[in-house]
């Protein structure tokens, strides 16, 4: 796995970068304090591709976006800081380098690492002016600067970066952070040689489908050239000029240190260290897998285990036109989304579910007539045995549909029947009796993995793990499965039923 860039690029700056790091950068942390920064073989391999050049000048980067997903403590902050400084001192096009992270504190760590390298090098110190109080490192000749960026999108416009260095992209999940990311990654349009360089750990499985990192990873691996190794998948999307090195332990067992080590390429991360982390009582198994194995796992609060959900994927299962289906409807007018989930019992007894989700836009509520029209289309194309719904927000629509001969059934969310429905869904999924398509064009996965639950005297009480997340498709799916399988015999004729 060496010099892969030679297959598609005209050159790479990696040899010069490695020489420059060893010549000018002195480390200051723990056992490496006082030693020059020498890149390890795995770092040389990655940087060889990340620094591949697209033309004969040896400057223009082939990859506009380079992402490295690697566990904690593999030296990612050090390598990010080194690359930022390298570009500051070696680019001749007035470099403007932005250091960004999901939090100001994380961006501060990256900036501080740059400062520590400078203070330990008389040559670098003489070449810059440090303004730590505002987060700025400027070349003394006025030829470029590094800026520590706040995570607010309001402060990110007006820049023309040659390099954006992003840390812990998995944590960029809030709407404000999405806006910040968009501002950062579109700001370099006026430059020919701009690049976004990202190093991060994996994120939560319940946010993968909706997160910036999850979407980029899945899309790149879906359309890019794939190179797979034990613990590492490399995806190269030449059209989008996006390179992703994705380290991930091939295990769901944090005590499997041999498998965990495959995702930790740094020589100083040993199996003994990983065993200590796995036995640390302050960390859950999910946290060890995520932070030290880069495994996308649902948090310990998640009601539905990610392995259950992944095991339920069946891309060959289909809901045939004309087949018997039931619908579950959960309506959110302003803040939550509206979801309609279709359930169909396959010939082998398993239940296939498929979702349609409407998300309200700022200042614009979900139009219930769109939901009604969708139910009508389902009624035209399939044998619709019943529409199970929460009467809050949907009662008027249910009356309209009932008047048209479509069978509707109320399922209040705080009812004993709904508690039974949650239990039935949970048991059926765990027993492999519920399947879904898996490619998740509808957001069903994110909704189902974003739910927490506690067992009460009345059964499961389900809620969101985080307030900003949505679980409406899960609620609709629970109603659709319960109505289609558990209570199917109650649907014998049109009219209002209450179960």
Secondary structure, DSSP 4 states (H G I P E B T S, - for coil): ---GGGGT-SEESHHHHHHHHHHH-B--SGGGTTSB----HHHHHHHHHHTEESSTTS-SBS-SEEEEE--TTSSHHHHHHHHHHHHHHH--S-EEEEEEESSHHHHHHHHHHHHHHHHT-HHHHHTEEEETTTTEEEETTSSEEEEEPPS-GGGSTT---SEEEEE-GGG--SHHHHHHHHHHHHGGGG-SS-EEEEEE---BGGGTTTSHHHHHHHHHHHHSEEEEETTEEEEEETTTTEEEEEE--S-S-TT-HHHHHHT--STT--HHHHHHHHT-TTS-HHHHHHHHH---B--TTBSS-HHHHHHTB-TT----TT-EEEEEEE--SSSS-EEEEEEEE-TTS-EEEEEEEE-PBTTB---HHHHHHHHHHHHHHSEEEEEEE-STTTHHHHHHHHHTT--EEE--TTSHHHHHHHHHHHHHHHTT-EEB-SS-TTSHHHHHTTEEEEEETTEEEEEESSTT---HHHHHHHHHHIIIIITGGG--SSSEEE-
